[in-house]
């Protein structure tokens, strides 16, 4: 499945570039700024409670739109978590003239939610120059709702006072093009360099309507949206978007997103193929066909980000075009009790066997995945001496987890790292698992040429198979670099040595499910899900500092405080008959 949030994000940053030809049309600042007062048929107020007024302006076939909540109430928790920046919208100041401040010049006239909408470029009858600028890149326009027109005009006059804007009249509406004075921070400059975005000189087109300020990087985009108001079918009337607005977290979300999955893939399928890096015509066609099939599977996407006193929550939902049977999710995970509380990173799920067979079915929809499947099949015997589907998958039918946790013994200690990796597997077929383990030990002895000794050890009175390197001398014990053993008749544990095994087998002293950071992170997330991705920000940051003590001296104080405030992060995936859903939580301690 194409990751829609990533696609939408890439579209939003791909704002139409400014060409050298378009820069030459801008007039250097000499004259005072004109007053901008225009009229357009007043757009009706939204009827649905919570419906953003910008949704009355946008057409229902908008590719995607992100809504930024401008209310101080929505951002209150975030400013308490990050008090250094009293209002995140003040980031806009880095793209405005030095004498413009968000709080005094913008906030007084801004209201409701700012909409940032993405459109595919339509076939145009405009000039060759404007067509060149807008034909290949996605079109982005911001719709800023206005509550005080007088204060807006005051802001616009201040914005253009140091230069003479390029003016044009379009259907009675004045559109101004001005040169943005960009003074971004170092972090924003680095991001811009990564996406090849020129921040030194940027053109901004603006048009003031009675209820909105329209902003884009190209005047043609504004013209097209003005044209779209004729016989408009507004986004606010679309049932799928009304469902988004009715979401329980809509009102408190600081960011909300909506996209029509089919429209997005239809309009940008060619761009996705071009950016895939695939050169073979036949493979490009296969990839294009898979995009077409994907567009038929899902209807719309919606996403929400909101704050709460102990952190930041998000939720993403992809709605299915046709409801499908629900596969049983994990209603109550048992494997979490087998993981240690001080786990740095944990990825847990269920039934790798079912997931593999689902992946095989997916290759019918996406044939480009087949070489990967074939590669895994061929590589598995070389790696472990067994056939994946005959020897391994039959017993991978329960929950499983891969974890990174602290340990001062085992394989990674050779690299002076107090870390260990473990794979914990629950199975209903112990006999098949033991047969596979016997083959693994035999394979290890045959390929290592005696460099590893496979032996049995007792760990916490449990029999464990240990792979050990020979001792360099009589005073030094052999080092166990890999070990596996049964914690109970259903739970098999693999670790990087017998030392780490002692922390897990038969059970950890304190489990991850009992850890305060983890409990806080999952308390509001769907309990019926397909497993957890957990990361202890607090533990990982301390690990880095322990390994590199000098970092505490060179890291700026405000950055160090922010990092130290991060507790834990969890992501879970779930589904119902009509949707696939992901939820996440980032725990942040108040300072």
Buried (B, 14 or more C-beta within 10 A) or exposed (E): EBEBBEBBBBBBEBBBBBEEEBEEEBBEBEEEBBEBEBEBEEBEEBEEEEBBBBBBBBBBBBBBBBBBBBEEEBBEBBBEBBEEEEBBBBEBBBBBBEEBEBEEBBBBBBBBBBBBBBBBBEEBEBEEEBBBBBBBBBBBBBBBBBEEBEBBBBBBBBBBEBBBBBEBEBEEBBBBBBBBBBEBEEEBBEBBEEEEBEBEEBBBBBBBBEBBBBBBBBBBBBBBBBEBBEEBEBBBBBEBBBBBBEBEEBBBBBBBBBBBBBBBBBBBBEBBBEEBEBEEEEBBEBBBBBBEEBBEBBBBBBBBBBBBEBBBBBBBBBBBBEEBEEEEBBEEBEBBEBBBBBBBBBBBBBBBBBBBEEBEEBBEEBBBBBEEBEEEEEEBEEEBBBBBBEBBBBBBBBBBBBBBBBBEBBBBBEEEBBBBBBEBBBBEBBEBBEBBBEBBBEBBBEEEEEEBBBEEBEBBEBEBBBBBBEEEEEEEEBBBBBBBBBBEEBBBBBBBBBBBBBBBBBBBEEBBBEBEBBEBBBEEBBBBBBBBBBBBBBBBBBBEBEEEEEBEEEBEEEEBEBBBBBBBBBBBBBBBEBBBBBBBBBBBEEE
